Amino acid sequence: MNKQSRKIIWDYDFRKIDLRKPEVKIWYLNRKLRFGDLLGLKKIDLKKYLPKLDINPSLKELLKNYLKNRA
């Protein structure tokens, strides 16, 4: 976990977070994107979970276009 992520996930013990679980991965991606932390995000995760993310619609559209153009 990078230093920026530690600032965003201050209220959880990151060592106990199981990012293999889809619901946890969605929570994690939502949190990172809401705080503007793009470090360490994988395109494959964004493609897979983007439709399920509860983020700003403009940001979601921007990410959709970015991923579409980077296929």
C-alpha angles and dihedrals in degrees: 000000000000125000092256091054090053088058091051097044096045095133098056135058098244091202089066096049111105106210090183089077110087094221091052092046090052091050090048094049092047091052095047094047094046089055093044096245108146096162114119096009114139122218090223090058093047092050092048099044105027095098089055097047120110099216136128108300091230091054090047091052091047091052092047091054092045092051093044092054092047098053 
